[in-house]
Amino acid sequence: MNFIQEFITTHKISFPPSLVYLSGFITGVVGFLLIYFTILFLKRYMEYQKIRLSLNYALLLVELPKYHYLPKTEAQVRVIEEINNFENFINSLINIKNPIVFEIATPHYGEEIFFYVSVPKKYIQQIQKAIKAFWPGSEVLLVKEDYNIFNPEGVVLGSYIKIKNHYFRPIRTYKEIAIGNVDTLDAFLAAFNKLKKEGEGLAYQVIIQPLGGSESKKVKKVLEKLKEGKPFEEAISHKEYLEIFKTKEEKEKQEAEEKKKMIDEHLIKNIENKMLKPFFKVNIRVLMSANNVFEAEEIISTIESAFHQFINPGVNEFTINRVKGRKLSNLIYEFSFRLFNPSQSIILNSEEIASIIHFPTSYSKSPIIHWLASRSAPPPANLPSEGVILGESTYQGNRVLVRIKRNDRRRHIYVIGQTGTGKTTLLKNIAMQDLENGDGICFIDPHGDVAQELLGLVPRHRIDDVIYFSPGDIKRPIGLNILEYDPNFPEQKTFIINTLIEIIDKIYNLQLTGGPMFEQYLRNALLLIMDDPSWGYTLLEVSRVFVDERFREELLRKCKNYPVIEFWTKQAPVVGGELSLQNMITWITSKLNPFITNDFVRPIIAQPKSSINFRYVMDNKKILIVNLSKGKIGETSAYLLGMILVAKILSATFSRVDIPEEQRRDFYLFIDEFQNFAFKGIASILSEARKYRLSMVLAHQYIKQLPEEIASAVFGNVGTIMCFRVGTEDADFLEKQFAPIFTKVDLVNIPNYNLYIKLLIDGYVSDPFNIRTLPPKHIDFSLVDKIKELSALKYGKPLEEIEAEIEERYKHVKSVF
């Protein structure tokens, strides 16, 4: 460049003035364009940075439990306390320098009001822990797909909120408003309550960002000036530097005038109170979408009017700034990306922020708030790493499989929950694992569906182990003689007799339909026909004792039980009146005939020898699947057969006393709708079955279904309790089992396939926690029919043969009539 200048100077080259002006103009234009494009680039770059940062944000859904059980007299105190809790939560975020977004929203489909927090992803765990600390029992869930308030065929209205006067002047806060027993949030939620289920969406967004400490210094200076008597406008102005140009006389004159001014004590107090709390820069936005402008206007006006409650007369208030056109598009854009707009920023302290937005309180009036249905709790640290899987704990996003050890299962599992909550799925999942582990099980299904599904879950190498008992399959009935017992264990006879009488009592209520004499007659009839187990008598012969005098005399001649002989030869014949033998015949036969005459039940209970050796089943890990669907056999007959099966298993369990405990193989008994098959024998086995290696899984719907004695035995002996959703009456009872971690509110609201559990771990009961059942495994039904056929061939007997045997036994019956 220097040589050009030297050349021009040496040769005295000159340019015309017009060319000089043009050169200056071009230079100016180029400079302007450089500045313009630099500013445009910086602006675009800043927008890009904002978008990049916003995309690094996570959206969290906040679910709080609703404490319905708090006394209403505490409402006023609770409202202030709970809003103050949110204020303290905001104060705890002061060290997070990034903007934090709070939103209340209802999408354009649905009607629930959701509460959200959006934070940088690196702060997710910090925010989750903070919310759970301030609101114990709450859930903070990561939202994978953002909500949408915008009706694709509708209109959108929007506004942003500012304050009228300088931020030093405070607005009215919840601490004044809630004195009248008012939650400041209710006025906002009133707008959400008006939304239609479809086509209308509403969002209320508040973005906060901590303000630097320099603001506190400014406030202190302003207070000093106000205390000197200066007007507020002058106190907040920055004219101190002009003081150096004033003469001494002017300063003295000004000081004299200021002394005459009134000091605004009320304003000073307001500002002093405001500066006690941390300051935040705040954006406030409201967006409403509806089918038309009129509907949108009505609802957005409602939420805008909610800010009127914060008017602090003569001090400060909020102002509504409705936007249109390009400004509305920008507002939608900034709302969607959750961008902080400095031009719309106001400064509020944490108390003021908590007044305009907070999580719902226990007494929020809106009926459509999305509450947490039930609370959660962390699983114990010593969860077993072995054993069958009961479900999955997902506390705070941490997924952990929950298992129970084999030894702890020997103290039994008790499951309660309303119909359709997931009990059967849980039982099926546990049974499936037992099948895969090669263990022996008996599954009693009162409905039939699970029995079919379990057949489809049997591993192929265990098909030969299956015994499928279904009274509805009439072609080859499986024999089940309740009166059969092992002569090596004569105590089984007493157990069977007591159990049968209890079963009949459970079905018919003998206090109303029989009385003590009925029991005495029935007991002696059973003792008579069971005196010698080799006789192989069944329930059919019980009636014959009463109606066939020759049969009874034949039995008495062979009987070796003197008290029984005494009863039938000396007591029964001399009893007269209603309790006479002839009158008692009707009472006895009326109780047994419904089973004896049932075409499906008779071929089962009339076979002298049971097809199933229950002791063999237990000792050799067989699979007994029982389908007691009431469709064909009737409800009462299903109960009878179910209780007979349970009695047989319990009797076989007690017979294991003849082998050392360490040689007794675990056997698992599953009873769904447990109340239908419960009798006193179960109460005794609950406390003793551990040493006999019978582990039970008992499930039913509500506690009142159980007799008091059995219910007491269950809760006194069961090691693991699993509770799905229950009714209010059961929740009152069960609350003490799960308190203080869970309440009755949780017990009646827990979603389907979720449950609360007190898990036995190494002999000690854990604190309650919640789990979710796992989805059922795919079922292969291709071999189900073959399994049924194989079982029937091995354990069943042709119906024609059974009926022929029954006919032969009754051919020579001689009635006493």
VENQUIZI-V833805 format. One record per helix or strand of 3 or more residues. SS is the DSSP state (A for helix, B for strand). FROM is the first residue (numbers start at 1). TO is the last residue. If there is no record, write none. Layout:
SS:FROM:TO  SS:FROM:TO
This chain:
A:2:10  A:17:55  B:57:63  A:72:91  B:100:106  B:113:120  A:121:134  B:139:142  B:155:163  A:174:180  A:185:193  B:201:210  A:214:227  A:232:235  A:240:245  A:248:260  A:265:274  B:279:290  A:293:310  B:318:323  A:325:337  A:342:344  B:346:349  A:350:356  B:388:393  A:395:397  B:400:404  A:406:409  B:413:416  A:423:436  B:440:445  A:449:457  A:460:465  B:466:470  B:476:478  A:491:508  A:510:513  A:515:529  A:533:535  A:539:547  A:549:558  A:562:574  A:577:579  A:581:596  A:602:605  A:614:619  B:623:627  A:630:633  A:635:658  A:661:663  B:667:671  A:674:677  A:680:692  B:694:700  A:703:705  A:708:717  B:720:723  A:728:738  A:744:749  B:754:758  B:769:772  A:781:795  B:796:798  A:799:809
